[in-house]
Amino acid sequence: MKTLLKPVFAAGLMLTASVPFLAAPVAAQQVAQGIGVVNLPAAVANANAFKIAEQQRPTTYKPQIDQANARRDQLSAQLQPMIDKFRADEQANVAQATLQQQAQQIQQIQQAGQQELQQLVQPVALSRAYVQEQIEDQLDKAVQAAATKRKITLILDVSSGTVLFADAKYNMTQDVINEIDALLPNAQLVPPPGWLPREQRERQAAENAAQAAQNGTAPAATPAPQQPTGR
């Protein structure tokens, strides 16, 4: 969840009414008016913009995906005989020093291969992060719009773990999804050159500010990300 949402959904609560409302007595068999629950991660994952992007991504990034799959198969073919030999030597009670050397070699190849595969599919991961961020940018508006339409004054975010039980009648996740779909029918699939996920941008800005404070100079401005149109 993006940093911007932390103050909005702090502790899984978003209040749009005065605090005394919480103290109003409600009969055990009555439905509490003005209360709803929402699962924000589910709302993002079920938004049309997200689902459309998931369908488009395998085609748009097919070269990267094919390259990663081919390299994964190569690594598997390289490692399997080494793993088989290690297991056979282990059964044959080969010296521990030899087994340890074999295990270290296998581990080194696995780690290097994992890093290589992550590098190959990095554009795919950035694409998914870019789509998610575009949707998250609309979450606040979507929740507010859904709350207004349903006349909700208190919303609980079930994804934060603050709700132990809630009747289905309180669930507003679909309402929020509907508002996201209206605000962002489609998301841009390919990030602009140099785009970084929000957390990396914020970390980079914090590092620049800390370095500037240490040097006694003005912090270097972090380039603002290109704003998607959602169309």
N, C-alpha and C positions, 0 to 999 in steps of 0.2 A: 504494500500500500504506500502510496507516495507520501512524502513528508508533509505536504500541504494538508492532507486529510487528518493528520494527528490531532491538531487542536479542534477540528470539527467533530471528529468521532472519538474524542478522548474517553477512555474507559468504556467504549462501546455505547456512549450516550450522546444524543443530540437533543438538546432542549430548545423548544421554541415557545414554551409557556413559562409562566412564573413558577417559582419553587413551591408555593403553597398547594399547587395542583397535586403534587405528589402525596400530600397528606390527606387528600380527600378520601373519605371512607367509601369502599366499594363492597357491595354484598358479595358473598362467596360464589353465588350462582350467576352473578351478572357479568357481562362483558365490559371490561374497563374501556370507556370511551376515550378516543384520542391517543391510543397507544398502538404501535406497530413494531414489527421486527423485520430486519432485512439482513441478508447475507451479501455483503459487498463483493467479496471475491467471486461468488456465484453470479452476481449481477454482471460483473465484468466479463466472465467467461461465457455467459449466455447472451451477451449483447450481439446483435446482428453484425456489427462492425468487426467484432472479434472472430465470430464464426466464419464470416466471409474471408477474412485475412488468413485464417487457418486453412481454408480451402485453396486459396490462391498461392500460398507460400511454397508448397512443393513444386509448383510449376515455375514460379518466378525465380526460385533459388535451386532449381534442379541441378545445374552444373556443380554447385558447392556440395549439395547433398550426395550426388553420385560420386564425386571425388572422395568425400568422407567415407562413404560406404565401401568404395574400392580399397581405400587405405586401411580401413578396419579389417577387411578380409585378408589383406596382405599381412597385417600384424598378427591376426589369428593363425594364419598359416605358418608364420615364423615362430610363434610362441608354442603352438601345440606340441611339436616334437620335443621341445625343450622341457615342457611340463611333463610329458610322458616319460622322458628319460629321468627326470628328477624323481618321479613317483617310483619308477622301477629301481633306481639306485637306493631309494629310501627303503624299499622292501628288501633289497639285497644287503642292507646294513652297511652301505658304503660309508666311509669316514665322514664324520660330521663337518669337518672343514671343507670337504668337497661339496657336500650338500648345501652348506651355507653359501659357498661361492656360486653354485648354480642358482640358488634362490635369489641371491642379490642380483645376478645377471638378468633373471626373469623379471624381477621387480623394476629394475632400471629401464628395461625395454617397455614394460607396461606403462610406467610413469611418463616416459618420453613420448610414447604413442598416444597416451591420453591428452597430453598437452598439444600434440600435433593435431589430433582430431578436434579439440576445442578451437584451435586456431582456424581450422578449415570451415567449421560451422559457425564461427563468430558472426558472420553477416546474417545468418538465420536467427541466431539468438538476439542480435540487435533489432532485427525486424519485429520479432515478437515483443520485445521490450518497448519498442517505439509505438506499436499498436496499443499495447496496454496503457501506456502513458497518455495517449490521446483520449482513451476512454475514461481513465481516471480523472483527467482534467474536466470531464463533464459530470462526474459523480455528485459533486455538491449541488449543482443546479438540478440534476435529476432527482436527488433525494428531496430537495425542497419542493420541486414541482409535484412529486408524488404525494408528499405530505400534505400539500395544499389541497390537492384534488380529493384526498381521502379524509381531510380534516383531522390530520394527525398532529399532535403536539409533543409527543415523546416517541423517539425511535430508538430501539435497541439493536445493536449490531451483533448478530449471533456468532459471527466469525471471531469476535474478540473473546468468546468464552464467558461472557457475563450473563447469558441467558441459559438457565438450566432446562426450562420447559416453556413452550409457547404454543398455544393452539394455532392451528392453520389459519384461522380467521384473522390473526394478527399479522400474518406474513405479507410483507410489502415488497419482497424481492422482485416479483414479476412487474409490479408497478414501476419500480426503479428501472428495470430492464426496458420497459416500454418508453420511459422518458429518455433513457440513453439512446435508444433507437431513433427517437425523434430528434435529439440534439446532434447525434453523430451517426447517420445512416451507414456511412462507410469511413474507414480509416485508411490513411496512406500506408502502404505496405513497406515501401523502401525508404529508410531514413535518409535525410540529406547528408552530404559529405561531412564527415567530422562529428556527426551527432553522437552523443553519449547519453546513457540513461541518467535520469534525474539524480540518483544517489551519487553517481560518479561526478556529475557536474557540481553538486553541492560540496562533495569532498574536495574537488579541485579548487573551488572558490575559497573554501576554508583554509586550504593549504597556502593559497596565494595570499590570503589576508594575514595568516600567521607569519609568512615569510616577509611580507611588507612591513608588518609591525616590528619584526626583528631588525630589519634593515632601516627602519625609520622612513620608509617611502610609501607612496600611495599604492594600494594593491592594484595589480593588473586586472583590468576588467575581463570577466568571463563572458565570452560571446554568447548572446542569447540564442537559444535554439530556434530554428525556423518553425513558426507556428503552422500546424497543419490546418487545412481548410475543412477536412472531414468529408470532402466531396470527391 
